[in-house]
Amino acid sequence: MDTIDLTITTNKKISDCDWEELRKIKNINAIRLKANNRVIVLSFPRYFYTLANAFLITKEKEVNEVLENLENTITRLGYNIESVLFLKIDYPFTHYRPATESFNSWKQIWAFIKLCSELGGWQYKGYGGLLSI
């Protein structure tokens, strides 16, 4: 996983001052308004390596650590999370392959992503030509 876009509902409206405090979390890429809701863009790799998105998340415990950090910060500011809505999940296509293989040999993975997105009703982005079956 790379980044997620999410909105949260809390027991009371988060103040502008506290939104600024949340922006200071090292792996918050952005907080932006979308349809009158604030969308938090959270980077998983940047939590572990702040200089770039160069850390590969490989364990469920790493994902949980990032989400718990966000939850703990919100709680520390005096809010209780009532719900979380995930709007978008971006994940990198990272595969260590032998030099004898080419990226084109992985075309079926992109076709599978396209099929899943159509069946699941979610959107994919990028790599246009690779997403045809």
C-alpha positions in Angstrom: 0.0 0.0 0.0 1.2 3.5 -0.8 -1.4 6.1 0.2 -5.0 6.2 1.2 -7.5 9.0 1.0 -10.0 8.9 3.9 -12.5 11.0 5.8 -13.3 10.7 9.4 -16.4 11.5 11.5 -15.7 12.5 15.1 -17.9 13.1 18.1 -17.6 16.9 17.4 -16.3 19.1 14.6 -12.6 19.3 14.4 -11.4 22.8 14.8 -9.2 24.6 12.2 -6.4 24.8 14.7 -6.6 21.0 15.3 -6.6 20.4 11.5 -3.3 22.3 11.4 -2.0 20.1 14.2 -2.9 17.0 12.2 -1.0 18.3 9.2 2.1 18.0 11.3 1.9 14.2 11.4 5.0 13.2 9.3 3.1 11.0 6.9 0.1 13.2 6.1 0.6 14.2 2.5 -2.3 16.6 2.4 -5.6 17.5 4.0 -8.0 19.0 1.4 -11.6 19.9 1.1 -13.8 17.7 -1.1 -17.6 18.2 -1.1 -17.5 20.0 2.3 -15.5 17.2 3.9 -11.9 17.2 4.8 -10.0 14.4 3.0 -6.8 13.1 4.7 -4.2 11.8 2.3 -2.1 9.4 4.4 1.2 8.0 3.2 2.2 4.6 4.6 5.8 4.6 3.4 6.5 8.1 4.6 5.6 7.1 8.1 8.7 4.8 8.2 11.0 6.8 5.9 10.2 10.5 5.9 12.5 11.6 3.0 10.5 9.8 0.3 8.0 7.1 -0.4 10.9 4.6 -0.6 9.8 2.2 2.1 8.0 -0.9 1.0 5.1 -1.9 3.4 5.3 -5.7 3.8 3.5 -6.5 7.0 0.0 -6.0 8.3 1.5 -4.7 11.6 3.1 -1.8 9.7 -0.3 -0.8 8.3 -1.9 -1.0 11.8 0.9 1.1 13.3 0.3 3.9 10.8 -3.5 3.9 11.4 -3.0 3.7 15.2 -0.7 6.8 15.0 -3.5 8.8 13.3 -6.1 7.5 15.7 -3.9 8.3 18.7 -3.2 11.9 17.5 -6.9 12.5 16.9 -7.7 11.1 20.4 -5.0 13.2 22.0 -6.6 16.3 20.5 -9.8 15.4 22.4 -11.9 13.8 19.6 -13.5 10.3 19.4 -13.6 8.7 15.9 -17.1 7.6 15.1 -16.5 6.4 11.5 -13.8 6.3 8.8 -14.6 6.2 5.1 -11.9 5.1 2.7 -12.2 7.0 -0.5 -9.2 5.8 -2.4 -6.4 3.3 -1.8 -3.2 3.6 -4.0 -0.7 0.8 -4.0 2.5 0.6 -5.9 3.2 -2.1 -8.4 6.5 -3.4 -7.0 7.9 -6.7 -8.0 11.5 -7.8 -7.9 12.1 -9.7 -11.1 15.0 -11.3 -12.8 16.7 -9.4 -15.5 15.5 -12.0 -18.0 11.9 -10.9 -17.5 10.3 -7.8 -18.9 7.5 -5.6 -17.5 5.3 -6.7 -20.4 5.2 -10.3 -19.0 3.1 -8.8 -16.2 0.3 -7.5 -18.4 -2.2 -9.9 -17.0 -1.9 -8.4 -13.5 -3.1 -5.1 -14.9 -6.0 -6.8 -16.7 -6.9 -8.5 -13.4 -6.9 -5.1 -11.7 -9.1 -3.7 -14.3 -11.6 -6.6 -14.0 -11.6 -6.3 -10.2 -12.3 -2.6 -10.4 -15.2 -3.1 -12.8 -16.7 -5.8 -10.6 -16.1 -4.0 -7.4 -17.1 -0.5 -8.5 -13.8 1.2 -7.6 -11.6 3.2 -9.9 -8.1 2.6 -11.1 -5.8 5.2 -12.5 -2.9 5.3 -14.9 -1.2 2.7 -17.2 -4.1 3.1 -19.7 -3.0 0.7 -22.4 -1.9 -2.0 -20.0 -5.5 -2.2 -18.6 -7.0 -3.8 -21.7 -7.7 -7.6 -21.6 
